Amino acid sequence: MDTPVSDGSASKRPLRKKASLKNYDESLMDEVIEKHLGGSFRKKFRTREELEKETETEALIALSVGFPIDALLPEEIQAGVVRELGGKEQNDYIVVRNHILARWRSNVRAWLSKGQIRETVSNEYQHLISAAYDFLFYSGYINFGVSSTFSPYMPEEATEGSVIIVGAGLAGLAAARQLLAFGFRVVVLEGRTRPGGRVYTQKMGRDDKFVVADLGGSVITGIHANPLGVLARQLSIPLHKVRDSCPLYRPDGAPVDKDSDSKIELIFNKLLDKVTELRQIIGANGISLGSVLDILRQLYSVARSTEEKQLLDWHLANLEYANAGCLTDLSAAHWDQDDPYEMGGDHCFLAGGNWRLIKALCEGIPILYGKIVNAIKYGNEGVEVIAGDQVFQADMVLCTVPLGVLKKKAIKFEPELPRRKLAAIDRLGFGLLNKVAMTFPYNFWGEELDTFGCLNENSSNRGEFFLFYSYHTVSGGQLLIALVAGEAAKTFEFTDPSTLLHRVLSKLRGIYGPKGIDVPDPIQTICTRWGGDPLSYGSYSHVRVQSSGSDYDIMAESVGSRLFFAGEATTRQYPATMHGAYLSGLREASRILRSTRGRQNSTRRYVQRSVGSSTDVLVDLFRWPDLELGNFVFVFNPLTEEPKSLGFVRVTFDKCEDGSIVKVLKNRSEPSMNLPLQLYSVISREQAHELQQVAGGDESKLSYLAKNLGLKLMGPSTLGNVSNSLITSILNARRGRGKNRISAGQQITVFASSSLQQL
């Protein structure tokens, strides 16, 4: 049985607030951001006050994504986005960069091109547009994800190199999609028979009426700037805000008094504040968080009564859940080092389960399942990845396996990994969280709760079924998941499932029985065994005693220019989260691209691949027109007949008898006025039909086009700048390119098996 992990969905210092709004719709972000940014984004034509307001709002959006307000990221400095640091050019660059970020975040379903940015930013900043756009695109800040509208912008042929990705989890899939978009040949080797890794949605219940349970990564933690929120918006998947109300119940099933609950929660947070003060004074290196908290509890003589001790133990169990580790293992000095980077906003469930994200990320990706990697060989000439009796060869390899697999040395690296990386693997902690998922014939716990907690009698088992998540709002049925953290998660692994089910049902019946509510036997139950899974050996990472956040940075370091690493345990800012894993995949795709181009000693700038010169492309487009009306020729996307769908009109001028053509061209930027001349405009099928009905010759149609339809004719170079995306989509539609542009058979031919057959 697959036993995937949790995602560290609790905040490092969770606070339970009063219940608020039930539903959260991430799609509202579109109109909220657009409203704040002024709707049309036309910076060129806004007042100084409007520009200042827009700039401030865009800076806040950039800040939420991880960019400093008035400085460059180290990666931007390394990329040379400005010629001189700290001056006016840098300030201007930051404004342009923030504008591009905010512009794309306002509509993540559409590809954002440089031409669109040029429409909204003054011409004097053209060089900064290129610098900012290229950095954001190739670093995975814009134009990433699973939108179906992105496929026309992907290269048809690989032009960079070949990469083997080990692991089809969020990190591996994110990297694979980016690398394919950059022009690499890619294959993903996955040891399981399914994608997703530690994100796993399982169907439960009867065939005719099933529910979906996220047995691994489950909660999108903080929706603001979260890339998983971007994917959900692209797929139009609704999100449900996890409501803050979380009532607690004593071991005997009686509800915990709210005053007592608030009092102990305050004490819990004050103890953590004291830990922070203490480590600022003495450093606390080599000391566990658990030992410091024990000393402080005794020193301040808090939580004296039995109920108070049990309440405090509940909060400590919640802390162990958030870190996937026992408090005796966590570093008192660095356990919360990632808190400053925590994603803001609500925590959310994804309707229908997180498999919907995984499924979308897999589309078009060549994945080979059941390929458990035994060894990775890397050197100056390339890499070899050995899985069973097969050998796969490529230019580079990206390893995304969990930290637990690296700790077990389940993969042999040749040559051995650097001592620096081996030491980081050893120092970092990799903890455990287990779950019991239960689907019931009816909801007995109430419609208004997403979470509730249960106290345990003894500190030794404080993490056993201490917290319940209700997924009835998003799973398609009556689903409860009980969490098991800390020491209890370890003993859980070796306990008979029937015993575990008896214990958890006893807790539930102890709570609801006195209320006169019958708790039925579940229709189906699943107990995870995450620690014993040979493809994970645990749940997610934490900063163990003697470790620090810098070990995450070491984990992320590549070895030479051939071996790369991604996954939640390679991101200092977002460890133990699904979005951290995804972002690490985008990071490594960018790093692989830079490494490849550095190895090629290429002097070319990072530029968006175009479909050719504007003139050549338009000649090809109009070689087979869809409609001809005298000197008016039209082309449209053959995949849609929608009246509002856009295409192009070309008008040919071969004479100028009354000066009317000169009037049309007087504001044109084309360098030559020689006739015959061909000018273009974007036009809808509906507008083309209107022109077709206009009586008279070309002059009448030209007048109608300008006065009634309000269309402006332009030269081929100008059209290419402002309508590159439409040109590309029509070209690709005519080539018969579907949504899945890459098949496994097309992409894996660069790898050889041990039997010398082409895969």
ZAMARGU-4260 file (C-alpha; in steps of 0.2 Angstrom, whole numbers, plus 5000, padded with zeros to 4 digits):
<rodrens>
0) 5000/5000/5000 | 5006/5017/4996 | 5009/5028/5011 | 5013/5045/5006 | 5018/5059/5018
5) 5010/5075/5025 | 5015/5092/5019 | 5019/5101/5035 | 5002/5110/5033 | 5002/5118/5051
10) 5011/5134/5053 | 5027/5132/5064 | 5018/5142/5077 | 4999/5138/5074 | 4986/5150/5081
15) 4968/5145/5081 | 4957/5160/5079 | 4938/5162/5079 | 4928/5155/5064 | 4927/5166/5049
20) 4921/5165/5031 | 4917/5147/5025 | 4922/5148/5007 | 4937/5155/4999 | 4938/5158/4980
25) 4956/5161/4973 | 4949/5166/4956 | 4944/5182/4964 | 4962/5186/4964 | 4961/5191/4946
30) 4949/5205/4948 | 4956/5211/4965 | 4974/5213/4958 | 4967/5221/4942 | 4957/5233/4952
35) 4972/5238/4962 | 4983/5239/4946 | 4971/5250/4937 | 4963/5238/4926 | 4971/5241/4909
40) 4989/5242/4916 | 4993/5256/4903 | 5007/5264/4913 | 5011/5275/4898 | 4995/5285/4900
45) 4992/5287/4919 | 4995/5302/4930 | 5009/5303/4942 | 4998/5299/4957 | 4991/5284/4948
50) 5008/5278/4943 | 5014/5280/4961 | 4999/5270/4968 | 5002/5256/4955 | 5020/5255/4958
55) 5017/5253/4977 | 5004/5240/4974 | 5016/5231/4962 | 5030/5231/4974 | 5019/5223/4988
60) 5015/5209/4975 | 5033/5207/4971 | 5037/5206/4990 | 5024/5192/4992 | 5033/5182/4979
65) 5050/5184/4987 | 5058/5200/4980 | 5064/5214/4992 | 5057/5231/4991 | 5072/5241/4986
70) 5085/5228/4981 | 5090/5215/4969 | 5090/5196/4972 | 5107/5188/4972 | 5102/5179/4957
75) 5097/5195/4948 | 5114/5202/4952 | 5122/5186/4945 | 5112/5187/4929 | 5118/5205/4927
80) 5101/5213/4925 | 5108/5231/4927 | 5125/5238/4922 | 5128/5247/4939 | 5121/5242/4956
85) 5112/5255/4967 | 5109/5269/4955 | 5094/5275/4945 | 5095/5261/4932 | 5093/5248/4947
90) 5078/5258/4954 | 5070/5258/4936 | 5073/5240/4934 | 5064/5236/4950 | 5049/5245/4945
95) 5048/5237/4928 | 5052/5220/4936 | 5038/5222/4948 | 5026/5228/4935 | 5029/5212/4924
100) 5027/5201/4940 | 5010/5209/4944 | 5004/5209/4926 | 5006/5191/4925 | 4999/5187/4942
105) 4984/5196/4937 | 4980/5183/4924 | 4990/5167/4926 | 4980/5158/4913 | 4987/5168/4898
110) 5005/5169/4892 | 5013/5186/4895 | 5024/5192/4881 | 5037/5206/4880 | 5026/5214/4867
115) 5012/5216/4879 | 5024/5224/4892 | 5030/5236/4879 | 5012/5242/4877 | 5012/5248/4895
120) 5029/5254/4899 | 5038/5269/4892 | 5050/5266/4877 | 5064/5273/4886 | 5065/5257/4897
125) 5065/5244/4883 | 5082/5237/4888 | 5075/5235/4906 | 5060/5226/4899 | 5071/5213/4891
130) 5082/5211/4906 | 5068/5209/4919 | 5057/5198/4907 | 5071/5186/4903 | 5076/5185/4921
135) 5058/5182/4927 | 5054/5169/4913 | 5069/5159/4914 | 5069/5159/4933 | 5051/5152/4934
140) 5042/5168/4941 | 5031/5170/4926 | 5023/5160/4912 | 5024/5144/4922 | 5011/5131/4926
145) 4998/5121/4917 | 4988/5133/4907 | 4982/5125/4891 | 4986/5141/4882 | 5004/5140/4885
150) 5008/5125/4872 | 5010/5137/4857 | 5025/5145/4865 | 5034/5129/4868 | 5048/5124/4856
155) 5044/5110/4844 | 5062/5103/4844 | 5075/5101/4858 | 5089/5113/4856 | 5098/5113/4873
160) 5103/5096/4880 | 5096/5080/4889 | 5091/5078/4907 | 5086/5063/4917 | 5075/5068/4932
165) 5074/5055/4946 | 5057/5056/4954 | 5040/5062/4948 | 5034/5072/4963 | 5030/5090/4963
170) 5049/5095/4961 | 5052/5083/4947 | 5037/5087/4937 | 5039/5106/4940 | 5057/5105/4933
175) 5052/5093/4919 | 5039/5106/4912 | 5051/5120/4913 | 5065/5111/4905 | 5054/5106/4891
180) 5049/5124/4889 | 5067/5129/4888 | 5071/5116/4874 | 5078/5101/4883 | 5075/5083/4881
185) 5068/5076/4897 | 5064/5059/4904 | 5057/5056/4922 | 5061/5040/4931 | 5048/5036/4945
190) 5050/5021/4957 | 5032/5021/4960 | 5018/5015/4949 | 5010/5032/4950 | 5016/5051/4949
195) 5016/5063/4964 | 5028/5056/4976 | 5023/5062/4993 | 5007/5070/4986 | 4995/5055/4985
200) 4976/5056/4983 | 4967/5039/4986 | 4949/5034/4981 | 4940/5027/4996 | 4922/5020/4998
205) 4911/5011/4986 | 4913/5011/4967 | 4897/5019/4965 | 4900/5032/4978 | 4918/5036/4982
210) 4927/5050/4991 | 4945/5056/4988 | 4957/5057/5002 | 4974/5066/5002 | 4985/5054/5011
215) 5001/5064/5008 | 5002/5082/5005 | 4985/5090/5008 | 4984/5108/5013 | 4990/5123/5002
220) 4998/5133/5016 | 4996/5151/5013 | 4988/5156/4997 | 4996/5173/4993 | 5009/5170/4980
225) 5008/5151/4982 | 5013/5143/4965 | 5000/5129/4969 | 4987/5143/4970 | 4992/5148/4953
230) 4990/5130/4946 | 4973/5130/4954 | 4968/5146/4946 | 4974/5140/4929 | 4964/5124/4931
235) 4949/5133/4938 | 4948/5122/4953 | 4939/5130/4968 | 4948/5131/4985 | 4940/5129/5002
240) 4947/5140/5016 | 4952/5130/5031 | 4941/5138/5044 | 4950/5144/5060 | 4938/5136/5073
245) 4946/5121/5081 | 4937/5115/5097 | 4947/5104/5109 | 4940/5089/5119 | 4947/5081/5134
250) 4952/5063/5135 | 4935/5058/5142 | 4927/5067/5128 | 4921/5083/5137 | 4924/5099/5128
255) 4939/5110/5134 | 4933/5126/5143 | 4937/5141/5131 | 4945/5151/5145 | 4957/5137/5149
260) 4961/5134/5131 | 4965/5152/5128 | 4976/5153/5144 | 4986/5138/5139 | 4988/5144/5121
265) 4995/5160/5127 | 5007/5151/5139 | 5013/5140/5124 | 5017/5155/5114 | 5025/5164/5128
270) 5036/5149/5131 | 5041/5150/5112 | 5045/5168/5114 | 5056/5164/5129 | 5065/5151/5118
275) 5069/5165/5105 | 5075/5177/5119 | 5086/5163/5126 | 5095/5158/5110 | 5098/5177/5107
280) 5108/5177/5123 | 5117/5160/5123 | 5115/5154/5105 | 5107/5137/5110 | 5118/5128/5098
285) 5118/5109/5101 | 5102/5111/5112 | 5085/5103/5108 | 5069/5113/5108 | 5061/5100/5119
290) 5074/5102/5132 | 5073/5121/5133 | 5054/5120/5134 | 5055/5108/5148 | 5067/5119/5158
295) 5056/5134/5155 | 5040/5125/5160 | 5049/5121/5177 | 5057/5138/5179 | 5040/5147/5177
300) 5030/5133/5185 | 5016/5133/5171 | 5003/5121/5167 | 5001/5113/5184 | 4984/5105/5184
305) 4981/5088/5174 | 4970/5097/5161 | 4983/5111/5159 | 4997/5099/5156 | 4986/5089/5143
310) 4982/5106/5135 | 5000/5111/5134 | 5004/5094/5127 | 4991/5096/5113 | 5000/5112/5108
315) 5017/5103/5108 | 5010/5089/5098 | 5004/5102/5085 | 5021/5109/5085 | 5029/5092/5082
320) 5016/5089/5067 | 5021/5106/5060 | 5039/5100/5060 | 5037/5082/5057 | 5049/5078/5071
325) 5050/5076/5090 | 5054/5091/5100 | 5069/5082/5107 | 5076/5081/5089 | 5072/5099/5084
330) 5086/5113/5085 | 5082/5126/5098 | 5092/5138/5089 | 5086/5135/5071 | 5070/5125/5071
335) 5059/5140/5065 | 5072/5148/5053 | 5060/5148/5039 | 5046/5158/5048 | 5051/5174/5039
340) 5047/5167/5022 | 5030/5159/5027 | 5017/5161/5013 | 5003/5173/5018 | 4985/5171/5017
345) 4973/5157/5020 | 4976/5139/5021 | 4966/5130/5009 | 4960/5112/5003 | 4959/5109/4985
350) 4942/5103/4979 | 4944/5085/4973 | 4961/5082/4980 | 4978/5087/4975 | 4979/5073/4962
355) 4971/5086/4950 | 4987/5096/4951 | 4998/5081/4949 | 4988/5075/4934 | 4989/5092/4925
360) 5008/5093/4928 | 5010/5076/4921 | 5002/5080/4904 | 5015/5079/4890 | 5029/5074/4902
365) 5038/5057/4897 | 5038/5047/4913 | 5044/5029/4915 | 5036/5021/4931 | 5043/5007/4941
370) 5060/5013/4939 | 5069/5012/4956 | 5086/5021/4954 | 5100/5011/4961 | 5115/5022/4956
375) 5119/5039/4948 | 5136/5041/4939 | 5141/5058/4934 | 5157/5065/4925 | 5163/5078/4913
380) 5156/5068/4898 | 5138/5066/4905 | 5128/5055/4917 | 5122/5037/4918 | 5107/5033/4929
385) 5105/5014/4933 | 5088/5007/4937 | 5088/4989/4939 | 5096/4981/4923 | 5094/4997/4913
390) 5106/5011/4911 | 5100/5028/4905 | 5112/5041/4898 | 5110/5060/4897 | 5120/5076/4898
395) 5113/5080/4916 | 5103/5072/4930 | 5091/5080/4943 | 5089/5070/4959 | 5073/5074/4968
400) 5071/5059/4980 | 5066/5063/4998 | 5079/5066/5011 | 5075/5050/5019 | 5081/5040/5004
405) 5097/5050/5003 | 5100/5047/5022 | 5098/5028/5019 | 5110/5029/5005 | 5098/5020/4994
410) 5106/5027/4979 | 5125/5025/4976 | 5133/5040/4968 | 5149/5038/4958 | 5160/5047/4962
415) 5154/5049/4980 | 5145/5065/4984 | 5156/5079/4992 | 5159/5078/5011 | 5150/5095/5013
420) 5134/5088/5005 | 5135/5071/5015 | 5137/5081/5031 | 5122/5091/5027 | 5112/5075/5023
425) 5117/5068/5040 | 5113/5084/5050 | 5096/5088/5044 | 5081/5079/5051 | 5068/5069/5042
430) 5053/5066/5053 | 5037/5056/5053 | 5018/5060/5052 | 5005/5047/5049 | 4987/5047/5046
435) 4971/5037/5048 | 4959/5041/5034 | 4941/5036/5037 | 4925/5038/5026 | 4908/5036/5035
440) 4891/5034/5029 | 4885/5051/5036 | 4892/5066/5044 | 4891/5065/5063 | 4903/5079/5067
445) 4894/5093/5059 | 4895/5104/5043 | 4903/5119/5051 | 4920/5111/5057 | 4936/5108/5046
450) 4946/5104/5061 | 4944/5098/5079 | 4957/5091/5092 | 4958/5078/5106 | 4969/5079/5121
455) 4978/5063/5127 | 4981/5057/5145 | 5000/5055/5144 | 5014/5065/5137 | 5021/5050/5129
460) 5007/5048/5117 | 5002/5066/5115 | 5002/5065/5096 | 4991/5050/5094 | 4975/5056/5085
465) 4977/5073/5092 | 4970/5082/5077 | 4956/5078/5065 | 4954/5086/5048 | 4936/5085/5040
470) 4936/5085/5021 | 4918/5084/5018 | 4918/5101/5009 | 4930/5095/4996 | 4932/5076/4995
475) 4915/5071/4988 | 4909/5062/5004 | 4910/5061/5023 | 4929/5060/5026 | 4939/5062/5042
480) 4958/5061/5043 | 4966/5058/5060 | 4984/5064/5062 | 4997/5055/5072 | 5013/5065/5076
485) 5029/5064/5087 | 5034/5048/5096 | 5016/5042/5093 | 5019/5042/5074 | 5034/5030/5077
490) 5024/5017/5087 | 5010/5019/5075 | 5021/5011/5061 | 5022/4994/5071 | 5004/4994/5078
495) 4990/4982/5070 | 4978/4993/5060 | 4963/4985/5069 | 4970/4991/5085 | 4973/5008/5078
500) 4955/5009/5072 | 4948/5004/5088 | 4958/5018/5097 | 4952/5031/5085 | 4934/5026/5085
505) 4934/5026/5104 | 4940/5044/5104 | 4926/5049/5092 | 4913/5040/5102 | 4919/5047/5118
510) 4916/5064/5111 | 4900/5062/5102 | 4892/5048/5112 | 4888/5060/5127 | 4879/5072/5115
515) 4868/5058/5109 | 4876/5056/5092 | 4880/5039/5085 | 4897/5036/5078 | 4895/5023/5064
520) 4908/5011/5059 | 4918/5018/5044 | 4915/5011/5027 | 4933/5011/5023 | 4949/5015/5033
525) 4967/5018/5027 | 4982/5019/5039 | 4998/5026/5032 | 5015/5018/5035 | 5026/5032/5029
530) 5042/5028/5039 | 5043/5011/5031 | 5040/5016/5014 | 5057/5012/5004 | 5054/5027/4992
535) 5053/5040/5006 | 5058/5033/5024 | 5049/5047/5032 | 5037/5062/5029 | 5047/5079/5028
540) 5062/5088/5034 | 5066/5098/5049 | 5081/5107/5057 | 5088/5095/5069 | 5100/5098/5083
545) 5117/5103/5076 | 5109/5108/5060 | 5104/5125/5053 | 5095/5133/5038 | 5112/5133/5029
550) 5111/5115/5027 | 5096/5117/5016 | 5107/5128/5005 | 5120/5114/5004 | 5107/5102/4999
555) 5102/5113/4985 | 5120/5114/4978 | 5124/5106/4962 | 5139/5095/4960 | 5149/5101/4945
560) 5138/5105/4930 | 5130/5088/4929 | 5122/5083/4945 | 5108/5093/4952 | 5096/5092/4967
565) 5078/5097/4971 | 5064/5094/4983 | 5057/5101/4999 | 5073/5097/5009 | 5083/5108/4997
570) 5074/5125/5000 | 5079/5135/5015 | 5064/5147/5013 | 5050/5134/5011 | 5055/5117/5018
575) 5042/5104/5023 | 5029/5111/5011 | 5022/5106/4994 | 5025/5123/4987 | 5043/5122/4992
580) 5045/5106/4982 | 5037/5114/4967 | 5047/5130/4968 | 5063/5120/4970 | 5059/5111/4953
585) 5058/5128/4945 | 5074/5134/4953 | 5084/5119/4946 | 5077/5120/4929 | 5084/5138/4928
590) 5100/5132/4936 | 5102/5118/4923 | 5099/5130/4909 | 5112/5142/4915 | 5124/5128/4917
595) 5121/5122/4900 | 5123/5139/4892 | 5139/5142/4902 | 5146/5126/4897 | 5143/5130/4879
600) 5152/5147/4881 | 5137/5155/4873 | 5137/5174/4873 | 5119/5175/4868 | 5107/5184/4879
605) 5092/5175/4887 | 5078/5179/4874 | 5061/5172/4871 | 5061/5160/4856 | 5051/5168/4842
610) 5044/5160/4827 | 5055/5169/4815 | 5056/5187/4808 | 5039/5196/4807 | 5039/5197/4788
615) 5043/5179/4785 | 5030/5173/4797 | 5016/5184/4790 | 5021/5178/4772 | 5019/5160/4778
620) 5002/5164/4787 | 4994/5172/4772 | 5000/5160/4759 | 4984/5150/4762 | 4971/5163/4767
625) 4954/5159/4775 | 4945/5173/4766 | 4948/5185/4752 | 4939/5201/4749 | 4948/5211/4735
630) 4963/5217/4743 | 4958/5212/4760 | 4964/5194/4765 | 4960/5186/4781 | 4968/5171/4792
635) 4961/5163/4807 | 4964/5149/4820 | 4957/5134/4811 | 4953/5125/4828 | 4939/5137/4833
640) 4924/5145/4824 | 4920/5156/4839 | 4914/5173/4832 | 4925/5182/4844 | 4940/5172/4840
645) 4954/5183/4833 | 4964/5182/4817 | 4973/5194/4805 | 4968/5205/4790 | 4981/5210/4777
650) 4977/5225/4766 | 4987/5227/4750 | 4989/5245/4743 | 4995/5246/4725 | 4989/5263/4721
655) 4986/5280/4729 | 4975/5290/4718 | 4967/5302/4730 | 4979/5303/4744 | 4968/5292/4755
660) 4982/5280/4758 | 4994/5293/4764 | 4981/5298/4777 | 4980/5281/4783 | 4999/5279/4784
665) 5003/5297/4791 | 5006/5290/4809 | 5014/5274/4804 | 5032/5269/4810 | 5037/5259/4795
670) 5052/5266/4787 | 5047/5265/4769 | 5031/5273/4760 | 5034/5264/4743 | 5019/5255/4736
675) 5013/5242/4733 | 5012/5240/4752 | 5004/5228/4764 | 4998/5232/4781 | 4990/5222/4795
680) 4978/5222/4809 | 4970/5210/4822 | 4952/5206/4818 | 4939/5194/4824 | 4929/5183/4814
685) 4913/5193/4818 | 4921/5209/4812 | 4927/5200/4796 | 4909/5195/4793 | 4904/5213/4795
690) 4917/5219/4782 | 4911/5206/4770 | 4893/5214/4771 | 4900/5231/4767 | 4894/5237/4749
695) 4907/5245/4737 | 4925/5242/4734 | 4941/5242/4744 | 4940/5260/4749 | 4923/5258/4757
700) 4929/5243/4767 | 4945/5252/4772 | 4934/5267/4778 | 4922/5254/4788 | 4937/5246/4795
705) 4944/5262/4802 | 4929/5271/4807 | 4916/5258/4812 | 4927/5244/4818 | 4941/5256/4825
710) 4955/5245/4819 | 4972/5252/4816 | 4983/5245/4802 | 5001/5243/4805 | 5017/5236/4797
715) 5023/5218/4800 | 5037/5222/4813 | 5025/5232/4824 | 5012/5218/4822 | 5024/5205/4827
720) 5029/5215/4843 | 5011/5217/4849 | 5003/5200/4843 | 5017/5188/4844 | 5006/5176/4854
725) 4992/5176/4842 | 5003/5173/4827 | 5011/5158/4836 | 4995/5150/4840 | 4988/5151/4823
730) 5004/5144/4815 | 5004/5130/4828 | 4986/5126/4825 | 4989/5125/4806 | 5003/5113/4810
735) 4990/5102/4818 | 4999/5103/4835 | 4987/5097/4849 | 4988/5100/4868 | 5001/5086/4871
740) 5015/5092/4861 | 5028/5079/4867 | 5025/5060/4868 | 5037/5048/4878 | 5042/5039/4863
745) 5048/5055/4854 | 5058/5061/4869 | 5066/5046/4877 | 5076/5040/4861 | 5092/5050/4868
750) 5093/5037/4882 | 5100/5019/4880 | 5096/5004/4890 | 5108/4990/4896 | 5102/4979/4882
755) 5107/4992/4869 | 5089/4994/4863 | 5082/5011/4860 | 5068/5014/4873
</rodrens>
